Amino acid sequence: MKKTIADLRKNLILACRILSGEGLVQGFGHVSARIPGSDVFLLTPRVSLALVKEKELLTLNLRGEIVNGRSAPPFETPLHAAIFNQRADVQAITRIHARKANYFSVTERRIEPVHNHGSFFHGGVPVFSKTRLISSQRLGEEVATELGTNPAILLRGNGQVTVGRTIPEAVMMAIYLEEAADMLYGALQIGTPILLGTEESGLEKKETLPPVDLERAWNFFSDKVRRK
């Protein structure tokens, strides 16, 4: 278990660097990961993800209370606690501020897939309509309910949330969400986008990112961070 937690902490810091390196966060944003077989989770503190140190990571229970760590927690800690409470399958959460995806949170146009990596968002990415920071249990529960079984949700005018069964998966959903938004935005400038159908999105397989592809993508972005 100690090795598992140590690996989790290292991957959480790596996730921070990847999200920062890809421009999905700047001064704000946070990432969390459930500790397997427990009712607690790790959360980044109220620090820019590019600057977070491993020793600053917090451990919280599912009520959003700090059980270990001295750093100040994010205002939106209730968001993480609520999603972990409502989604047993979710093991990691990113809270990001990607620019292109944010366009679609302030318009009536939903993000829908027009290319392969966008297929995870078939049916449209839900939008939480309230513009407040998700700083209360009630608001956290409302976001979690609106998220449903989706891998991502847009917060109106205030960024996005992605989830995954692992830290790498939550991070890749964040990267692919912005890519899907960019592709759709670009297509709208040229003409009428041709959306992927259910079969084209591969939803009949009921899988997210296959393990071999997830590992390949995570290794690429991890190496990109290390080279910098």
N, C-alpha and C positions, 0 to 999 in steps of 0.2 A: 504493500500500500504506500509506503514511504517513497518508493521509486516512482509509483504512478503519480503521486502528488508532485514530486519533483519534476517529472516530465510535463505534467499539466502546467505548472508554473512557467517553465521554460517556453512551452508552446504559446502560452498566453502573452508573454512578452514578444515572442516572434510575431504573433498575430497583430500586436500593436504596431510593430515596425512595418509590417506588410501593408496594413491599412493606411498608415501614414505615407509610406513610400508610393502608394498608388494614388494618393491625393483624395482618398475617401474620407479622411478626417484631417483637421488642422489643429487648432487650439482646443477643440472640444471633441467629445466622443468617449465611449467606454466599452469594455469587453468583459464578458464573464464566462465562467465554465463551472459546471456542476462537478463536485468531487464524487466519483463513482461509489455507489453503495452507501451514500450518506444523505443527510438532509441539510447539507451546507454547500456553499459555492464560493469560488474565488471571484473577485471583482477588482478591476483597476480603480485607483483612487481619482480624486478630482485634480488630475494632472494631464497635460497634453500627452496623447499616446506615444508620441515620438520621444518623450522624456521619461516615461514610467520606468522605474527600477523594480526588479523582482522583489526586493525587500519591502517595497511599498504596497504590495498586493494585500488586499483585505480578504478575510474569510467571514462570510455572513450566513445566518440561518435563513430559512424560507419565509420568515416574518420580516426579513430585511434588516435584522439587527446584527451589529458587528460582534463576532465572537473571537476574532483575533486580528490584530493590526491597529496601528495608531494614526494612519493617514485619514484625511477627510474623505468621506465617500461622495460619489456623485449625487447631485440633487435628484436624479432619476433612478436611484437605487430601487424604489418600489416597482419600476418597470421590469427589472430583471427577476425580482422575487415573484411577481405575479405570473410571468411567463413560465418560470420553472414550476410553479405550483399547478398551473393549468395544463402544461404539456410535459408529460412524463418522458416523451421521446426526445425532448430537447436537452442537449448536454452543453450547448454553448450559444451565446448571444452576442451580436455586435450591434452597437448603437453608433451610427455613422451620419455624415453630412455630405453625401455625394451630390454634386451640382446638377448634373443632367436629370437624375432621378427626381430631384426636388422640383424640377419644372412640372412634372406630372402630378405633384401633390397640390399644386395651386391652380390647376386647370381641370376641365371636365374630361380630359383625355386620360384613359388608364394606360399603364404600361402593359402591353401584350406582346408576345413573342413574334419576331419576324425572322429570327435566325436560331441556329442550334443551341447556343448557350442561353438563349432566352426562353427555351422550352420549359424550364422549371417554373416559369411564371404564367403558364397557360391559364386562361380564364381571367387574367387581369390581377394586378397587385392591389390589394385593398388599401384604402386611405382612411386614416383616423382623422376625423373632421375637426376636432378641437385643437386649438393652436397653443395651448398651455404646455409648460414643461410637465412631464409625467412624474410628478413629485409626491403623489399620494397613493395610498393603497387602492382607492376607488378608481382613479384614473389608470393605474397599472392594470387592474382587472379588466377595465373597459378595452384597453389596447389588446390585452391577451385574448379577449373574447373576439374582437374584430379580426385579429390575426388568424384565429381558427387553426386549421391544419396547414396553412400556407407557409412557405419558407421566408416570406418577407412581408413587411407592411410599411407604407409611407405615412409619415406624420405631417399633417398639413403645414407646409411652409417651414418645417423644422426637422428635416432629415428623414432617416429611415432606420428600420430594425430588421436584421436578418437572423435566422436561427439555423442550427444544424445538430446532427447527431454526434458531431465532434467539433473541435475548434477549427480544423482545416475546412470542414464543410460549411460552417457558419461564415468563415472568411471568404470562401469561394462564392457563396451565395451573394455576399456583398459586392464582390468584384463583378460577378455576372449580372447582378441587378443594374449596376451602372452601365455595363456594356449593352444590356438590353435597352435601357433608356436611350443611350447614345445612338444605337442602331435605328430605333423607332423615330427618334427626333430627326435624324438625318434623312430617313425615308420620307418623312412628312414634308421636308423642304423640297423634295423632288417631285413627289406625286402622291398617289394613294397607296399606303403600305399594304402588302399582301401578308396577312397574318398566318401563322402556322396553325393547322388544324390539330385536333386531338391525336390522330394517328401519327401525324408528322412530329408532334411533340413527344411521342413515345410514352404517353401517360398510361397506356394499357399495361406497361411493364411495372407500373407503380414503384418506381425507384427514383432516387435523386441522382447524385453523381456516383457512378460505379466506382468501387474501391480502387481499381487500377488507375482510372482517370483522375480520381481525387488525389492519389499519391503523386502522380505525375505533375499535376498542377501545383500542389503544395510544395513539392521539391523545387519546382522552377521559381516560385515566388520567394521561397526561403533562401535559395541561393542568390537571388537578385538582391535581397536585403544584405546578406553576408558580404557580397562583393562591394557594396557601397561602404 
